[in-house]
Amino acid sequence: MESALRLASRTGMCAYDAYFLDCALRRAAPLLTLDHALCVAAEKVGLHVLEI
């Protein structure tokens, strides 16, 4: 939870969305999302995004 809160602060996302970023980072997995703002935040932290 602590790392998700740091990501929320870093990206300006809510903690709920930052949790998804944190999970993808921890698993070295791409993020699949319909949310453009989440896509932008994911790219900001270096995640590969599969936007549909």
Short mmCIF file of the C-alpha atoms (twelve columns), coordinates in Angstrom:
data_MODEL
# 
_entry.id   MODEL 
# 
loop_
_atom_site.group_PDB 
_atom_site.id 
_atom_site.type_symbol 
_atom_site.label_atom_id 
_atom_site.label_alt_id 
_atom_site.label_comp_id 
_atom_site.label_asym_id 
_atom_site.label_seq_id 
_atom_site.Cartn_x 
_atom_site.Cartn_y 
_atom_site.Cartn_z 
_atom_site.pdbx_PDB_model_num 
ATOM 1  C CA . MET A 1  0.000  0.000  0.000   1 
ATOM 2  C CA . GLU A 2  2.861  2.385  0.777   1 
ATOM 3  C CA . SER A 3  4.288  2.176  -2.733  1 
ATOM 4  C CA . ALA A 4  0.833  2.716  -4.246  1 
ATOM 5  C CA . LEU A 5  0.434  5.868  -2.168  1 
ATOM 6  C CA . ARG A 6  3.836  7.110  -3.359  1 
ATOM 7  C CA . LEU A 7  2.760  6.467  -6.948  1 
ATOM 8  C CA . ALA A 8  -0.495 8.324  -6.323  1 
ATOM 9  C CA . SER A 9  1.443  11.310 -5.111  1 
ATOM 10 C CA . ARG A 10 3.937  11.100 -7.984  1 
ATOM 11 C CA . THR A 11 1.323  10.777 -10.737 1 
ATOM 12 C CA . GLY A 12 -1.572 12.769 -9.291  1 
ATOM 13 C CA . MET A 13 -3.805 9.692  -9.488  1 
ATOM 14 C CA . CYS A 14 -6.136 8.502  -6.757  1 
ATOM 15 C CA . ALA A 15 -4.805 5.682  -4.582  1 
ATOM 16 C CA . TYR A 16 -7.206 3.204  -6.200  1 
ATOM 17 C CA . ASP A 17 -5.744 3.821  -9.687  1 
ATOM 18 C CA . ALA A 18 -2.199 3.964  -8.349  1 
ATOM 19 C CA . TYR A 19 -2.708 0.498  -6.878  1 
ATOM 20 C CA . PHE A 20 -3.154 -0.875 -10.415 1 
ATOM 21 C CA . LEU A 21 0.054  0.861  -11.481 1 
ATOM 22 C CA . ASP A 22 1.873  -0.611 -8.504  1 
ATOM 23 C CA . CYS A 23 0.611  -4.126 -9.235  1 
ATOM 24 C CA . ALA A 24 1.721  -3.919 -12.870 1 
ATOM 25 C CA . LEU A 25 5.133  -2.571 -11.843 1 
ATOM 26 C CA . ARG A 26 5.628  -5.317 -9.261  1 
ATOM 27 C CA . ARG A 27 4.684  -8.031 -11.766 1 
ATOM 28 C CA . ALA A 28 6.599  -6.425 -14.672 1 
ATOM 29 C CA . ALA A 29 3.351  -6.729 -16.601 1 
ATOM 30 C CA . PRO A 30 1.744  -4.400 -19.111 1 
ATOM 31 C CA . LEU A 31 -1.274 -2.423 -17.976 1 
ATOM 32 C CA . LEU A 32 -4.513 -2.934 -19.887 1 
ATOM 33 C CA . THR A 33 -6.840 0.024  -19.524 1 
ATOM 34 C CA . LEU A 34 -9.654 2.007  -21.087 1 
ATOM 35 C CA . ASP A 35 -8.797 5.036  -18.927 1 
ATOM 36 C CA . HIS A 36 -6.718 7.615  -20.791 1 
ATOM 37 C CA . ALA A 37 -5.506 9.351  -17.615 1 
ATOM 38 C CA . LEU A 38 -4.352 6.017  -16.191 1 
ATOM 39 C CA . CYS A 39 -2.591 5.282  -19.476 1 
ATOM 40 C CA . VAL A 40 -0.709 8.586  -19.280 1 
ATOM 41 C CA . ALA A 41 0.257  7.946  -15.644 1 
ATOM 42 C CA . ALA A 42 1.434  4.428  -16.497 1 
ATOM 43 C CA . GLU A 43 3.677  5.696  -19.264 1 
ATOM 44 C CA . LYS A 44 5.011  8.338  -16.866 1 
ATOM 45 C CA . VAL A 45 6.269  5.611  -14.518 1 
ATOM 46 C CA . GLY A 46 7.648  3.461  -17.346 1 
ATOM 47 C CA . LEU A 47 4.918  0.860  -17.747 1 
ATOM 48 C CA . HIS A 48 4.041  -0.642 -21.099 1 
ATOM 49 C CA . VAL A 49 0.373  0.053  -21.776 1 
ATOM 50 C CA . LEU A 50 -2.090 -1.899 -23.856 1 
ATOM 51 C CA . GLU A 51 -4.801 0.686  -24.489 1 
ATOM 52 C CA . ILE A 52 -8.060 -0.609 -25.887 1 
# 
